[in-house]
């Protein structure tokens, strides 16, 4: 019910969906987190979800609003991400704006003010092969594009680029995946319920990316630029990704954006 209501709210400010989300999130919060309240305190939280909890927009739960939360496929994956080597010195920043997405150019333009030396691919230059090659060796990569999660076959999930899709299995060719990847795209953070490592975010983490920021629900186009700008401003101020994400003003249009990996 939380996922369904979050999907509806990402498309429109529907009062019925908002009420459904609030009620379902409260009930889920009482079931999952209320018994742990004394243990959790106000500390950061790392969640390795199982079964139907894959794809849950965790920030919708009242106990997790504005709390730094990191979602991981497993405790082992979290430890690997936390202990991964520091990015190679000289890694570049990559900003990509995919086609047919109204907010993408504005989103990338706002981030370019924070990263004036970034490599920028947009319009006809944002081709799948060019983007994949530019990901290699980056310290930070931000991709704003249409995303498609393939239910039941997550390895064929994709980002739509100028000349066609960038598929999950295309990432296998990266020799030095970016340390931090932000996927500003609908649903692209999801994995198959039985195996969270399947899907674009899970594959990037398995390849060696320390942290992936991605959404498990649709993203409202108009809400993304301001939200992503606030997130990157937090990063530039020295906040860890999970803290920068928690500090960014959240709205229903970006409710499903999660921090995955090392946090």
C-alpha positions as CSV (number, residue, x, y, z in Angstrom):
1,X,0.0,0.0,0.0
2,X,2.9,2.4,0.7
3,X,4.4,1.7,-2.6
4,X,1.1,2.1,-4.5
5,X,0.3,5.4,-2.8
6,X,3.8,6.7,-3.4
7,X,3.5,5.9,-7.1
8,X,0.2,7.8,-7.3
9,X,1.6,10.8,-5.4
10,X,4.6,11.0,-7.7
11,X,2.2,11.7,-10.6
12,X,-0.1,14.1,-8.9
13,X,-1.1,15.7,-5.6
14,X,-3.9,13.3,-4.9
15,X,-5.5,13.9,-1.5
16,X,-6.8,10.3,-1.3
17,X,-3.3,8.9,-2.1
18,X,-1.8,11.2,0.5
19,X,-4.2,9.9,3.1
20,X,-3.6,6.3,2.1
21,X,0.2,6.8,2.2
22,X,0.0,8.4,5.7
23,X,-2.1,5.6,7.1
24,X,-0.2,2.7,5.6
25,X,3.2,4.3,6.5
26,X,2.1,4.8,10.1
27,X,1.0,1.1,10.4
28,X,4.2,-0.2,8.8
29,X,6.3,2.1,11.0
30,X,4.6,0.7,14.2
31,X,5.2,-2.9,12.9
32,X,8.8,-2.6,11.8
33,X,10.4,0.2,13.8
34,X,8.4,0.9,17.0
35,X,9.8,-2.3,18.7
36,X,13.3,-1.0,17.9
37,X,12.9,2.6,19.0
38,X,15.0,2.3,22.2
39,X,17.8,0.5,20.3
40,X,17.8,2.9,17.4
41,X,17.7,6.2,19.3
42,X,18.7,8.9,16.8
43,X,21.5,7.0,15.1
44,X,22.0,6.5,11.4
45,X,20.2,3.4,10.1
46,X,21.4,0.7,7.7
47,X,18.6,-1.6,6.3
48,X,19.1,-4.8,4.5
49,X,15.5,-5.5,3.4
50,X,14.0,-8.8,2.5
51,X,11.1,-10.0,0.3
52,X,8.3,-7.5,-0.2
53,X,10.4,-4.7,1.6
54,X,12.6,-4.4,-1.5
55,X,11.5,-1.3,-3.3
56,X,9.9,0.4,-0.2
57,X,10.3,4.2,-0.1
58,X,11.7,4.1,3.4
59,X,11.6,7.9,4.0
60,X,7.8,7.7,3.9
61,X,7.9,6.0,7.4
62,X,7.5,8.7,10.1
63,X,10.4,7.3,12.2
64,X,12.8,7.7,9.2
65,X,11.8,11.2,8.1
66,X,15.0,13.3,8.0
67,X,17.1,10.4,9.5
68,X,20.1,9.3,7.5
69,X,19.2,5.8,6.1
70,X,21.2,3.5,3.9
71,X,19.7,0.6,2.1
72,X,21.9,-2.4,1.2
73,X,21.5,-5.8,-0.4
74,X,23.2,-7.4,2.5
75,X,25.5,-6.6,5.5
76,X,28.4,-8.0,3.5
77,X,27.7,-5.5,0.7
78,X,27.5,-2.7,3.2
79,X,30.8,-3.6,4.7
80,X,32.5,-4.0,1.3
81,X,31.2,-0.5,0.3
82,X,32.4,1.0,3.6
83,X,35.8,-0.4,3.3
84,X,36.3,0.1,-0.5
85,X,39.5,1.9,-1.5
86,X,39.4,5.7,-1.7
87,X,38.6,7.0,-5.3
88,X,41.6,7.4,-7.5
89,X,42.9,11.0,-7.3
90,X,41.9,13.1,-10.3
91,X,38.6,11.4,-10.9
92,X,36.2,13.6,-12.9
93,X,32.6,14.6,-12.3
94,X,30.1,13.5,-15.0
95,X,26.7,15.1,-15.6
96,X,24.3,13.6,-18.1
97,X,21.0,14.8,-19.3
98,X,19.0,12.2,-21.2
99,X,16.4,12.9,-24.0
100,X,12.7,13.6,-23.6
101,X,12.9,14.5,-19.9
102,X,11.6,18.0,-19.4
103,X,13.6,18.8,-16.2
104,X,16.9,17.1,-17.2
105,X,18.7,20.0,-18.8
106,X,17.7,22.4,-16.0
107,X,18.8,19.8,-13.4
108,X,22.2,19.4,-15.0
109,X,22.6,23.2,-15.5
110,X,22.0,23.7,-11.7
111,X,24.6,21.1,-10.8
112,X,27.1,22.5,-13.2
113,X,27.3,25.6,-11.0
114,X,28.5,23.3,-8.2
115,X,30.8,21.4,-10.5
116,X,32.1,23.9,-13.1
117,X,34.8,21.5,-14.3
118,X,32.4,18.6,-14.9
119,X,32.2,16.6,-18.1
120,X,28.7,17.3,-19.4
121,X,26.8,15.0,-21.9
122,X,23.4,16.1,-23.1
123,X,21.4,16.2,-26.3
124,X,22.9,14.1,-29.1
125,X,26.2,13.7,-27.1
126,X,24.4,11.7,-24.4
127,X,24.8,8.4,-26.3
128,X,24.8,5.1,-24.5
129,X,28.4,4.2,-25.4
130,X,29.7,7.7,-24.7
131,X,28.0,7.8,-21.2
132,X,29.3,4.3,-20.4
133,X,32.8,5.3,-21.3
134,X,32.6,8.5,-19.4
135,X,31.4,6.7,-16.3
136,X,34.8,4.9,-16.1
137,X,37.1,6.5,-13.6
138,X,34.6,9.2,-12.4
139,X,34.5,10.2,-8.8
140,X,30.9,11.3,-9.1
141,X,28.4,10.7,-11.8
142,X,24.9,12.2,-12.0
143,X,22.5,10.8,-14.7
144,X,19.1,12.5,-15.3
145,X,17.2,10.4,-17.7
146,X,14.1,8.3,-18.2
147,X,14.4,5.0,-16.4
148,X,12.6,1.7,-16.9
149,X,12.7,-1.1,-14.4
150,X,12.0,-4.5,-16.0
151,X,9.8,-6.5,-13.6
152,X,11.0,-10.1,-13.4
153,X,14.1,-9.4,-15.5
154,X,15.9,-6.6,-13.6
155,X,19.1,-7.0,-15.6
156,X,17.3,-5.6,-18.6
157,X,16.4,-2.4,-16.7
158,X,17.6,0.7,-18.6
159,X,18.2,4.4,-18.8
160,X,17.0,6.0,-22.1
161,X,19.8,7.9,-23.8
162,X,20.1,9.8,-27.1
163,X,20.7,6.7,-29.3
164,X,18.9,4.1,-27.3
165,X,19.1,2.4,-23.9
166,X,22.0,2.0,-21.4
167,X,21.3,-1.5,-20.0
168,X,22.3,-2.9,-16.7
169,X,24.6,-5.5,-18.3
170,X,26.4,-2.7,-20.2
171,X,27.9,-1.7,-16.9
172,X,29.9,-4.9,-16.7
173,X,32.4,-3.2,-19.1
174,X,33.4,-0.6,-16.5
175,X,37.0,-1.1,-15.3
176,X,36.8,1.7,-12.7
177,X,33.1,2.4,-11.8
178,X,32.4,5.8,-10.2
179,X,32.7,6.1,-6.4
180,X,29.3,7.8,-6.2
181,X,26.5,7.4,-8.8
182,X,23.2,9.4,-8.7
183,X,20.5,8.0,-10.9
184,X,17.8,10.7,-11.2
185,X,15.3,8.4,-13.0
186,X,12.0,6.7,-12.2
187,X,12.1,3.2,-10.5
188,X,15.8,2.6,-11.5
189,X,16.8,1.8,-7.9
190,X,14.5,-1.2,-7.7
191,X,15.7,-4.8,-7.8
192,X,13.9,-8.1,-8.1
193,X,12.2,-8.9,-4.8
194,X,14.1,-12.2,-4.5
195,X,17.5,-10.7,-5.1
196,X,18.3,-7.0,-4.4
197,X,21.7,-7.2,-6.2
198,X,19.8,-7.6,-9.5
199,X,19.0,-4.2,-11.0
200,X,21.1,-1.2,-11.9
201,X,21.9,0.0,-8.4
202,X,22.8,-3.5,-7.2
203,X,25.1,-4.2,-10.1
204,X,26.9,-0.9,-9.6
205,X,27.5,-1.7,-6.0
206,X,28.7,-5.2,-6.9
207,X,31.2,-3.7,-9.4
208,X,32.7,-1.5,-6.8
209,X,30.7,1.7,-6.6
210,X,30.6,2.7,-3.0
211,X,27.2,4.6,-3.0
212,X,24.3,4.8,-5.3
213,X,21.5,7.4,-5.0
214,X,18.5,6.1,-6.9
215,X,14.7,6.0,-6.7
216,X,12.4,3.0,-6.1
217,X,9.3,4.9,-7.2
218,X,8.6,7.4,-10.0
219,X,10.1,10.9,-9.7
220,X,8.0,13.9,-10.5
221,X,9.9,15.9,-13.1
222,X,9.3,19.3,-11.7
223,X,10.5,18.3,-8.2
224,X,13.8,16.7,-9.2
225,X,16.0,19.8,-10.0
226,X,15.6,21.5,-6.6
227,X,15.9,18.3,-4.7
228,X,19.0,17.1,-6.5
229,X,20.6,20.6,-6.2
230,X,20.0,20.5,-2.4
231,X,21.5,17.0,-2.2
232,X,24.6,18.0,-4.1
233,X,24.9,21.2,-2.1
234,X,25.1,19.0,1.0
235,X,27.7,16.8,-0.6
236,X,29.8,19.9,-1.5
237,X,29.6,21.0,2.2
238,X,31.2,17.7,3.2
239,X,28.1,15.7,4.3
240,X,28.2,11.9,3.7
241,X,25.7,10.9,1.0
242,X,23.1,9.5,3.4
243,X,23.2,12.7,5.5
244,X,23.0,15.0,2.4
245,X,20.0,13.0,1.2
246,X,18.3,13.3,4.6
247,X,18.9,17.0,4.7
248,X,17.4,17.7,1.3
249,X,13.8,18.9,1.5
250,X,11.6,15.9,0.6
251,X,8.3,16.1,-1.2
252,X,5.9,13.4,-2.5
253,X,7.5,13.7,-5.9
254,X,10.9,12.4,-4.7
255,X,9.8,10.2,-1.8
256,X,11.4,7.1,-3.3
257,X,14.9,8.4,-3.6
258,X,17.2,6.2,-1.5
259,X,20.9,6.0,-0.5
260,X,22.2,2.6,-1.3
261,X,25.6,1.0,-0.5
262,X,28.1,2.6,1.9
263,X,26.1,5.7,2.8
